[in-house]
Amino acid sequence: MLCQTKGRGLAVLLCALGLGLASGTSTPLLAWSTTRQLLAQPQAASYESAGIVETLEHLSMGMLGKLAAEVSSPLAQAIQTKSASDPASLVVVMLGSQVDASVLRSAARKAPQLNEMLSQAASSVILPFLTFQGQSFERSVATQLQQTGIDLQVVGCGSAPIDIATEVASVLAETAVFKVLIVCISQSSLEAEVAMVAKVQDAVQAAKRQAVFVYASQPQAVSQRRSLQTDSGLASAFNYTGFGNYTSCGTLCQVQVRWLEGMLAILFLAIAACSGMTCLFLMNGPSRFETAKESL
């Protein structure tokens, strides 16, 4: 299901955050382009309940015009239709860890540079509540895209520290045959990571490559909290009550919410009935109507 709007930046973020959340570890994916239109509307949000790795594969293949026709994802079909006649020459996939749903809710305040990039993009799509199940986010993404058979390059995903922006510029200058560039940009703070996103975008634009930029995140805070819950034996308690990760509400949680809504409605009707009966009693009205004989 797609949410499309003519607004910019925060309007799309608020639209995306208006629906229910997917189960599992919620993690966002953002895609934008400064030169091309990704979907029918300039800015859009999708609430598909799918894995982020598979969605990232569909998004990258769709932008390159190589997505299989049998893929049933509504977002994938929309991208495939839009990009069939005008595929992108390069998809830059940036893998981070600092942006989550709470950042998207207050993007103008918490990540103004990211909000500005999305607002100034010719087209963008936001998927705020995808899921990821696994140990290594970067390895899962790289493996999934390698299995598609497309040419790709990986930058910054090793253990040795490097200047990511400089390395991206070097790779783009030396090699022009690859279609997907995976860049691991995880930083220790949100500000540093958003700044790295901007540097990578500037490096690609300086190389004069017509690219689609994708940012995918596995928030460390969510992963660490989930790990602590499992290690401390709290996972079973969360499953029992239906309340776990603050970005998800399971089946039991939804049942409890509906019961609470019903009890609140009954309480409101009971208060209204008691108030009405009290008002009638205070009015001291007649207990019965007079008969015709008594009125003479």
N, C-alpha and C positions, 0 to 999 in steps of 0.2 A: 504494500500500500504506500503510495507516494503522497506527500504533502507539498504542494507547489504554491508559491506565492511570489508576487512581484516585489516584495520588500527585500531589504538588504540586511545582512548580518544578523542582528538580534531577532528580527522578525521571524526568520527561518528557524533560529535556535529555539525560540519559544514555541513555535509550531511543532517542532520535533519533540519537545519535552512534554507535550500535552497528552500523550497516549500512555497506555500501560507498558510495563517494562518486561524485557525478555528474562527468562530464567538463566541461571548460571552467573558467571563473572561478567558483568556488564562492562563493555569497553567501546569507545567511539571510533568511528572512521570518518574522515573528512576528505573530500576530493574537490579540486578546483583547477581552473585554467584561466590564464590571463588573455588568451587569444581565441579560444573556441568555446562553443556552447555544448555542454555535456548532455543536457536533456532538453525537452520541449520548452521548459521554463528556465530562466536564468538562474534562479535559486530554488532549490528543492530539498526536501528532507524525506527520508524513507524510514519506516518503522518495521522493516522485515525482521522476523525472528530467525536468524541464521547465524552460523559461525563466522567469525571475522576473517578467518583464513580463506574459507571458500568464497566469501563475498569479495575479498581482495583479489582473488584469482579472477572471478567473473568481471570485476570492474576493470582490471588491467587488460584482460583479453578483449573485453568489449571496446575499450578505447582504441585498441590496436586493430579492431575489425576482424578478430580471429575467434570470436566466441561462438561455440557450437549452437546451432539453431534449436536444439532440443532442450536447452536450459530453460526451466520454467519460472525462474525468478522474475517478478514484475520489474524490479530495478534493472536486472540484466537485459531483459527484453527492451526496455526503454532506451538503455545505452546502446544496445546493438542496433536498434532502428535508427538512432541519431548518428552513430558513428560509421555505419556501413559504407556510406559514400565518401566520408572524409575522416579516415582513421588518423590517430595521432602518430607522430614519429617516435615519441619517447614517453614512457610512463615512469615518473620518479616516485618511488615508494619510500617514505620516511617512517621508520619504526621508532617510536618513542615510548615514554612511560609516565609522563606527568599530567597529561590532559585526561580528565574524566568527565562524567555528567555534571558534577558540581561546578567545574570550570566552565562548561558550556552554558550553564544557567546564568552565570555572571561574567560572560566573556568580555564585555566592555570594561569591567572593573579589574578582573583577575588577569586577563590576557588581551589587553587592548591591541597589541601588535598583530595577534592572530585574528582578532575580529576585523581589523583594518584590511588584512590580506584577503579575507573572505568577502568583505564588502566591496573591495576594488576589483575583485575577479570578474571576468566576463561571464563566468558560470560556475556554480558550485553545487555540490550535493552533500548532505550531512546524514550520517547514520549513527545516532547517538547511543543506541542500546543493542549492539551486537554481543555475541558471547564468545568466550575462548576457554577451551578445556585443554590443558597441556602443561608441560614443564618449561620448554624453551620457546618463547614467542618468535624470536628472530629465526631460529632454525626451522620452525614449522612453516613460516611464511616462505623462506628461501626454498625449502624442499618442495612445497606445493607448486611454486612457480616454475621450478626446474623441471618438474614432471610434465609441464605443458609443452616443453620442447622449444620455448622461445629463448632467444639470446638475452642473457642478463649479466649484469656486473654487480658486485657487492662491495660496499665501501663502509669501513668503520665498524664492522661486526666482529673483528678480532679482539684479542685481549690487549694488544699493544696500543698505547695512546697515540693518536695522530691528529693532525689538523684536518678536520673533516671537510671544511669548505675548500681548502687548497687541494685535497685529494680528489674531490668531486670535479673540480676544474681541470685537474691533470688527466683524469680518466676521460672526460669529455673531449679533451684536446687530442688525446692519443688514439682513442677508439671511437668509431662512429657507427659500427654495425649493430651494436646491441639495442634492444628495444625496451628493456626494463632495467632501471638502476635502483637497487635496494641500498638505502643509506640508514645505518643505525645511528640515531642521534640522541639516545637517552642521556639526560643530564641530571644533575643533582637537584635542580630547582626548575619550577615552571618557567620563570623568566629566561633562564639560560637555554632551555629547550626550545621555546618559541623563537628566541633570537637565532638559534641554530637553524630552525626551519626557514627563517628569512634569509640567512646566509646561503643555504643550499639553493633556494629559489633564485637568488641573485646570481649565483655561480652558473646555474643552468641558463638563465636569460643572457648572461654575458657571453656564453658560448653560442648564442643565437640558435638554440634548439627549441622547436615548438613542442612543448611538453605539457602533459597533464600531471599535476602534483597530487599525491595521495599521502595523507598522514594517518597512521594507525597506531593505537596506543593500547598497551596493557598496563593500567595504573598499578604501580608498585604497592600503594597503600591498600588497595582492594585485595591484591594477591597475598600480602603479608597478613592482613586481618583474617583472611580465610584460612591461611596456614596456621595462625595462632589458635583459631577456633578448633581446627582439627586436632592440633597437638594437645590442647588442654581438655579435650573431651567434650567441648561445647557443641560440636557439630550435631550430635544426636538431640540435644536440647533444642537447637534451632529448628531441626526437622520436625520435632514434636509440636512446637508451638506454631510453626509456619512462618516465623520471622527469622531471617538470617541476614544475608547481605542487604544493606539498606536500599539497594537499587532493584530489588526483586520482591515480589509477593507471590508465594506459591498458592496451590489450590486450597490448602487449609487456611491460609491467611485470608484469601478472598471470601471463604465461607464465614470466617469470624467477622469480617467487615460487614457482610450482609446481615448477619444476626445482630450486630451492633446497630446498624441502620434501622432494622425492624424494631428493636427495643426502644430506640429513641423516638420513633414514630408513635409507638404505643404510649410511651410516657407523655408525649405532647398531647395526645388525645385524652388521656386520663386527666391531665391538668386542666385542659379546656372544659371537660365535663364537670369536674369539681368546681371550677370557677363559675360555670353557669348555674349549677344547683345552689351555690352559695348566694349568688345574686338574686335568684328567685326567692330564696328563704328570707333575705333581708328586705325584700319589697313587701313582705307580709300581705300578699295577695289572697283572694278568696280560695278556699279549699275546694269549693264546688260551685256550679252555676245555679242561680235561682230558678225555681219552677214558675210556671204561669200563675198558680194559685197563691204562692208566697209574695208575688209582686203586687197583688191587689190590695 
